[in-house]
Each structure stands twice: as structure tokens, then as C-alpha cells.
Amino acid sequence: MPHDKKDAAEKVRKAVRKGAVEALARRLIAIPSHSGVPTREKEAAEFLHEYLSDEGISARLRKVEKDRPNVIATIKGTSGGGRSLMLNGHLDTVPAYQMTIPPFVPKTKAGRLYGRGALDMKGGLAAMACALVAIERSRVELQSDLVLAAVVGEEERSEGTEDIVMKGPKTDLAIVGEPTNLEIQPSHRGLEWLEVHVYGKAAHGGQTDKGVNAISMAAKFIDAVESELQPKLAKKKSDHTLPPALNLGVIEGGQQPSSVADHCVVGMDRRWIPEESLDQVFQEIYDVFDSVKKNHPRFKAKLKRDPRGMKTMTHVPNVVPSDHALVETLGTSVKRETGRRAKISTFWGWTDAALLTHFAKIPTVVFGPGGAGAHAETEYVKVCDLSACTNVYMDVATRLCLVD
């Protein structure tokens, strides 16, 4: 028989074990799952699969690439009533880089759980998994499916969520658990990694007049970007997201000090807004090429998309209307949990939500815990937010996956 939503929500909340989400987050943090690990996300995926299976949840590992499976866990609906929901989170993290804390030795201090991936996003993933566990333990029967998709590769090419888009499962709605500090974020900018290859002419360092220095030419390109293009981007506005942005992140060139560099690469991160198109993004770079060439006729460059930035699907912006039913349901659940009206804002980074919304046609909103230090030297997630997120995910699921 269908459950009353209020009664079902209370029953589920009572099934949550104190400290369970922090304990699960700690165990996930302790398993390195970044690009420098030979088997990448394999151990983390296998651990989570076993954890969910031991709780009686139907879970499977589905290979995306060698040693890189997604975890797909499903609590099946009984009748197809209500709306099905996917909770999506990524298993991978960025490498430890130069962290000032032990990256894979989780530590809790003053209400903060520290470690690589604590915030981005093993904390949110743990909260999602614990939400499924609580619903399974409560024996509340959902009428439509509740799915957890723990995916690989979000930090680089989004291979895991591309696999979900192409092969399913398909749900009506989805939430991505990236860190939002308990704010509801239904939009964010698109992301494009670009490479500008600047070509010169090699020569001996004692005969620089016989060469064309690609590093010097790249510097002129960078100067034009900063003086011409970035001010234009700063003037652009979006109805949905933060303004567009361009970051000059990498420069590599030359072979040795006594040779005139004949090749230099400038790597850029371009955040683009829904009001822009990729053609516009590319054309703005070509316009900079033309500007530099006017004053430096020997300037020669090509624009390329960085192949590490995506697999096959363009990392488009994410836009879900702020009055969408999913946003409103999240708002109701957040207020119930915190006692305060939920803040609706825009996510500052890029997430797999865009692939689900745009390519799978599953309206997807970003919502997760707070903390600091994603990709940084010291990373932590707020322990209280882990519990809050677990409760919100459970409440949203009972509201959406049940009908009165």
C-alpha cells in the first residue's frame, strides 16, 4: 500500500544510524582514487558496491573502462507512481598534489572531516549512499525508482556519467552531490579546456635574429588576452550563472636555454555562459590571433581543444529553472532540515549535472555539503552538513518517489 509521505519520511529518519555517514566518508577518503593510482577508482567502487550490497540494496558494478566501473544501486519502485530520482556523485578525486595534511588518513577536528576528497566529493557521495541505506532499512516502499550512480572520471573527462547518459539508468530527475554549502544550485557555467599552440622558428641562442621565439610570441598572445579579451568577458552577464571567465593555467615551451623556442603551448580554462555558444568562444580567440598578428606579422598559432577536457560530450552549461519542481522540493526539504529558507544560487564550477540535464534530458540540480579546500592543500567537509545532506536526500526521495 502507498505510504503517507509524512509518515514515510519520519520512518526513514529513524532508520539513520548516528555517525554512519561520517564513518562511511572516512572509509571512502582512505581509499585513494585519483589519476595517479594505477587502478584509478576500482578499489573505491568495489568497496562502495560491497557496502550497499551488504545492506540489502540491489547494486552492481558496470565497467566503463579497464579497472574503472560505475556503481549503480537501485531501490525499485513498486508501481511507477511518483517521479524517479537519481543521486549522482563521483568516486574520483584530484591527486594529493602538495597537501599539508595526510591526504588519505581521514581526521576529524572541531567538526571538520579532513582528507583528499572529503569535500569534493566523497562526503556528498557518502550522504547519498546513507540515504539509500536508511530508506532500505526503514522498509518504506517507494513507488518509483531511487538510483545511486557513483561514477568515475568527473575530475577529467566525465567518462562515468557519459556512460550513464548513453546506457542508463534513466530517471525523471537527478541531484548531483557536489559541495554547495547546503545551497540549491540549479545552474552553472560550461567548461572548455583550450590549447593555443604558438609556432616559431628554431635557431641557436647565439643567433636569435635568425629565429622566431615562440615563447615571446606566446607572451604577446597572453598580453592581448589580458588587455583585450578578459575585459570584454567581464562585461558579459548571464541570467542564470556567474559571468564568463578565462584562466591562463599552463604554459610550456622550448627545449633548452641555448635554443630559440620553435613551439609553445598555452593551456586555458574557459567558463562559458548559457547566453554564449562554443563558436563564439572559439571566435574570440581567433580575434586575439588577428590582433596580435597586426603588430607582429610573424605570429603563428593554432587553437585546439584539449583532449583531456572531455570524452565525447561537450561540457555545456547547466540550466534548470529556479521554479522547477525539483528545486521547490529541495527547498521544502532543506527548510525542514535547517529551519531556514533555502538559498538558491549558482554553482561556481562545472559538474556532471550538465550532461544529465542536456544530453540525457534529466533535469538535474546540484546540492551538497559545505566545507573548504577542494583541490587545495587542506580539504575538509563539515560533519554536520553530512548529516543534514543525508536527511535532505532522504526527504526529497520520499517526497518525489511516493504519491499520497
N, C-alpha and C positions, 0 to 999 in steps of 0.2 A: 504494500500500500504506500502511496506517496506520503512523505513526511511533511509536517508543518515546518516551514523554513526556520522559524524562530526556535522551535524545539530542537530541530536538527542541528542548528548552529551551537546551541548550548551543549548538546550531547557530544559534538565533536570537540569543543573546547575542553571538556572534562577528560577527553582521551589523550590530551597532550601531557607528556611526562616532563616534569621540571628538569631543566638543564639539558634536555635531549638535543635541542638544536645547536647549542654551543658545543656539546660533545661531538656531534656529527661534523660540524665545521672544523673543529680541531683535527679530527681524523683525516678530513679531506686536505687540509693545509699541509699536513705531514707527508703527503704523497706528492712529490714533485711531478708536475705535468706540463712542462713548458717545452719550447722548441729545442732546447739543448739536451733533453732526455731522449735516449735512443728510441724508446718505445712511446714517447710522447704521452698521450692521455690514457694509455692502455690500463695501467695499474689503478688509476683513479676510477676509470669506468668500471672495471671489474669489481672493485670494492663497493661502489655505489649499487651496482646490479645485485651483488650478494646481500647488501644491507636491505634493499627493498624486497627482494625475494624472500628473505628470512621473515619479513613482516607479513607475508602472505599476499603481497601485491604482484600482479602479473607484470613481469619485467623481462626485457630481452636486450641483448647486445646485437646491434646491427652494424656490420662493417662498413665504414666509409672509405678508408684507405688501410693499407697494411698496418696492423697493430693499433688502429685508430677507430674504435667503434663508438657510435652513439649509444646512450642508454635510453630506451623508450619504455616507460612504465605507464600502465593504464588501469584505472578503475572504471570498469564498463558500466554504462548506464543501463537501466532496466527496461526503459520504454521509449527512449528517444525524446522525451519531453524536455523542456528547458533548453538551454544552449550549452553546447560542449565547449570546454575550456582547455587550452594548453598552457602549462607553465614551462617556460623555456629558459635554460641557463647554461653557461658554458663551463666545461671541465678544465680547459686550458688556462694558463696564466702567462704573463710575460716572464722572462728569466729573472733570476735574483739580481742581476747586474751588481751594483756596488751597495747592497743593502747594509745598513748599520745595525741591524738586528739579525739573529739567526733566522733565515728565511723559512725553513721548514721544521722549526721547533716552535710550535704554537705556544704563546704565553698570554695569559690574561692578567691585566693590571689596571686597576681603577676603572673597571667597567669596559675595558677595551681589549679585544682579542687581536693579538699581533701575529703577523706572518705573511709571506707572499701569497696573494690570492684571498686573504681574509676579506677584503672589501670587493675585489674585482676577480671573480665573484663567487668564491666558494661559500661565503656567508649566505648570500642570497639563494644559492643552489641548495644549501643545507636547509634553509627555511622552507623552500618549495618541497623538498623530499619529506620533511617532517609534517608538512600539511597533508600530504597523501597518506602518510603513516597514521596520523590521527584520524582521518576520515575512515580508513580501513579498520582501525581498531574500534571505532565507535559503532560500526555495523550500520551506519546510516546508508541507505540505498539511494544513490544518485540516479536520476532518470536519464541524464545524458552523460557522455564520457568526460572524465577528467584525465588529462595526459600530462606526464612529466617528460620533457625532452631535454636530456642532459647531453649537450653537443660538443663536438671537437672543433678546434680551429678558429674560434671567433676572433682571437687576437691577431690573426693574419688574413686568411682567405675565406673564412666562414664556410669551410667545407661541410661541417656538420649540419648547419641549418640549410644550406643548399640541398643537402640530401633529404632533409625533412620536406622542403618545398617540392622536390621532384617526386618523392616516393611516399609522402605522408608520414604520420597520420594527419588527416585534415580535421580541423575543428572550426567551430564558429568564431571563436575569439581566442586571444592569447595575451599573456603577460610575460615580459622579459624582466628578470630579476636583477638587472644592473643596479648599482648604488645610486639612489636618488634622495637619500635623507628623508624618506617617507613622503616625498612629494610625488604627485601623479604627473607623469611626463609623457603626453601623447604625441610628441613631435621631436624631431632633431634633424640636424643638417645631414646632407650627403657627404661622402668621403671619397676623394680621389688621390691616389699616390701617383705623382708625376716625376719623370726624369727629363731633364734638359741636358742633352749631350752636346757639348761645345767642342768644335774641331779646330785645331790649329795646324802648325807645320813644325815638325821636329828640326832641331838644329843643336849644335854644340853650345854649351853655356858661354864659351868664349867668343861666339859669333852670333849673338842674339838677333842681330839685324837680319840674319838670313832665315829666321824662323818667325812663326806666329804663335804666341804664347796662349794656349787655350785657357790656362788659369787666369791670366789677365783679362781675357775676353769674358770668361765666366764672371769675373768680378764686376765688369761693366754691365752684364746682364742683371746681376744681383742689385746693383745700384739703381738700375732702371725699374726693377720690380718694386723696390722700396720707395722710390721717389715718384713713380707714375702709377703703378697698378694698385699697390696697397691703399693709397688714399682714395682711389675710386671704390675699392671694396668697402672701405669704412663708411662710405656714404650710402651704401645699399641697405635696405631694410626688408624684413620679412614679416608677414602677418602671423607666422607660426613658430619660427625658430630664432635663434641668435643670428646676428649678421654673418655674412660670409667671412672667411678668413683664409690666409695663406701663410704657411710656415716653411721657411727655408731650413730643412732639417739635416741635410748631408751635403758635403762637397768632397769629391775625390778626383785627383788628377795628377798627372805627371808620373815619371818613372824614377828619376834621381836628380839631385840638385844641379848637376852639371849638364842637364839636357833641357832644352826648351820643350815644355809640355805640349804634346800634339792632341791631347784628349782630356777633357774634364767633364765630370758629371755633377749636376746639381739636383739633389733629391728634394722634392717639395710635397707637402701635405696641403691639399686644398679642400676646405669645407665649403660646400655649396648649398644654397637655399632652394626651397621649392619653386621660387619665382625665377630661378635660373635654369638653363639647360647645359648639358655637357658640351654642346657645340660652342656655347658662349664661353664656358670655362677654357676650352682649348683656344678659341679665337683671341682671348685676352692675352694669352702667352705669345701667340703669333704676332700680335700687335706690338708687344715688347721687343720681339726679334726685329721687327721693321724699324722700331725707334732706335735701337742700338746700331743697326746697320747704317742708318743715315749718317752717323758721326764716325763709325768705324767700319768702313766698307769690307774689311777682311773678316768681319764677324760671320761665323757659320755655325748654325746649330740645328738640332732636330728635337722635337718634342715626342716623348714616348710615355706610354702608360707603364707604370712599374708592375711587373707580373706578380709580385708578391702581395699586391694590394687586393686581389680578389681572385676567385676561381673562374666562374663564368658569368656571374650575375653582378651587374653594376651596383655599387654601394650607394643607392639612391637615398634621398631624404625620407624620413618617416613623417606622415601626417595623418592623424586621426582627429576628427572634430572634438572640441572640448565638451560638446554636449552629447557625445556618443554614449550609448547605454553602458558600455564597459567603463568609461570614465566616471559616469554617475554612480555605478555600482561600487567601484573602488572608493569613491568619495564617501559613500554611506558606510562602507566597512572601515575606512580609516577613522572616520569620526567616532564610530562605535568603539574602536580600539583606543584612541588617544583622547577622546572627549573634545577634540578641536576640529574645526572645519579643515578639510584637506586643502593644501595649496596645489594648484595646477600650474605647472611651469613647463619649460622645455629642457631636454637633456643636452648637456654641453658636448658630449662625444657622439660617436656613431655606435649603433648596436644592430644585432640581428633582427630586431623588430622591423626594420625597413624591408628586409627580404620577405618576411611573413606577410606584412601589410601589402606590399607592392606586387610581389610575384605569386604568392600563394593566395592572395585575396582574403587573408585572415586579419581583420583589424587588431592591431597589437599595440599595447601601451607598456611603457617602461615604469616599473615600480620596485623599489628595493630599499635596503637599509642605508644608514649613514655611517660615516667614518672619514678617513683621510688616507692619502698616500698611495692611491692606485698608480702603479708603475714607478713608484718613488722609492727612496731609500728606507723609509719607515712606513709600513702599511698596517692599518688596523680597521676593524669594524666595531661598531657599538654593540655590545652584547644585548642591551635592552631592545635594540632595534631588530635583532634576530628573532626574538620572541614576538615582537609586535608584527613583523612581517609574516611569520608563521600564522599568527591569528588572522591577519588580513587575508592572506591567500586562502585559508580555510573558509573564512566568512564569504568571500567572493564566490568560491566554488559552490557553497551551499545555496547561495542566492541565485546563481546562474544555472546550475545543473539540476535544480529542483523547480517544480511548479507547484503552487498551492493547490 
